[in-house]
Amino acid sequence: MGRAEVIELIRNKYGAEPEYLWMNQPNYSVFRHKSNKKWFAVMMDVSKRKLGLTGEGKIEIMNVKCDKESVLFLLDEPGCFPAYHMNKASWVSVALDGVVEGEKIKILLKNSYEMTK
């Protein structure tokens, strides 16, 4: 599931639009609850090296909130990384390059949405 598909899913299921808050990072977007304005997802494109990956270039990721036990479990899964630029104990970065199955992304989004209500 790529970035465009995830954005469409978030629009349809959660009624949230991407917010582009940083002029110097035009591909960074956040998704918030309408009621409390808390973030439940953050999309970015970051250097592969910042995630400990080899190779040049960037990778699109999405940060989602998770319970601490899930974070530990997810870090053993392909395409999941310690949260980039967020609290690593309660957020995880998920690759949006097809490595992580769409169903898992949907579950992670749902959990993040519920945890940030």
C-alpha positions in Angstrom: 0.0 0.0 0.0 1.6 3.2 -1.1 1.2 6.8 0.1 -1.7 7.8 -2.2 -3.7 4.7 -1.2 -3.1 5.4 2.5 -4.2 9.0 2.1 -7.3 7.9 0.4 -8.0 5.3 3.1 -7.6 7.9 5.8 -9.9 10.4 4.0 -12.6 7.8 3.5 -12.4 6.0 6.8 -11.4 8.8 9.3 -12.4 11.9 7.5 -9.0 13.5 7.9 -7.1 15.5 5.3 -3.3 15.7 5.1 -1.9 18.9 6.7 1.4 20.1 5.3 2.9 22.0 8.3 6.5 22.5 7.2 7.4 24.6 4.2 10.9 23.1 4.1 9.5 19.6 4.1 6.7 19.6 1.5 6.2 15.8 1.5 5.7 15.7 5.3 2.0 15.6 6.3 0.1 14.9 9.5 -3.4 13.6 10.0 -5.4 14.7 13.0 -8.6 13.9 14.8 -11.2 16.6 14.1 -12.3 16.7 17.7 -9.1 17.0 19.7 -6.6 17.8 17.0 -4.2 15.0 18.1 -2.1 13.4 15.4 -2.8 9.8 14.6 -0.5 9.5 11.6 2.5 11.3 10.1 3.8 10.7 6.6 7.3 11.6 5.5 9.9 10.7 3.0 13.3 10.2 4.8 16.7 9.2 3.9 17.1 5.4 4.0 20.1 5.8 6.2 18.1 7.6 8.9 16.2 4.3 9.3 19.4 2.2 9.2 18.8 1.0 5.7 21.6 0.7 3.1 21.5 2.5 -0.2 21.0 6.0 -1.4 17.7 7.9 -1.7 14.6 8.3 0.3 11.8 6.0 1.5 8.2 7.0 2.2 7.1 6.1 5.8 4.2 6.6 8.0 4.5 7.0 11.8 1.6 5.6 13.9 1.1 5.4 17.6 1.2 1.9 19.2 1.2 0.4 22.6 4.7 -0.4 24.0 4.3 -4.2 23.5 3.3 -3.8 19.9 6.2 -1.5 19.2 8.6 -4.2 20.4 6.9 -6.8 18.3 6.7 -4.7 15.2 10.4 -3.8 15.2 11.1 -7.4 14.3 8.8 -7.2 11.2 10.2 -6.2 7.8 9.3 -2.6 6.9 8.9 -1.5 10.5 11.4 0.8 12.2 11.8 2.8 15.4 9.8 5.9 14.9 11.6 8.6 13.0 11.4 12.0 14.9 8.8 10.7 17.4 8.7 9.0 20.7 10.2 5.6 19.9 8.5 3.9 22.9 5.0 4.6 21.6 5.3 5.3 17.9 6.6 3.2 15.0 7.6 4.0 11.4 6.1 1.8 8.7 7.5 1.7 5.2 5.0 2.6 2.4 6.9 0.8 -0.3 4.9 -2.4 -0.4 6.9 -4.4 2.1 4.2 -4.0 4.8 0.9 -5.6 3.8 -2.1 -3.3 3.3 -4.1 -5.2 5.9 -1.4 -4.6 8.5 -1.3 -0.9 7.6 -5.1 -0.7 8.1 -4.9 -2.3 11.5 -2.0 0.0 12.6 -3.9 3.1 11.4 -7.1 1.9 13.3 -5.1 1.3 16.5 -3.3 4.6 16.2 -6.6 6.4 15.6 -8.2 4.8 18.6 -5.2 5.4 20.9 -5.2 9.1 20.1 -8.9 9.8 20.6 
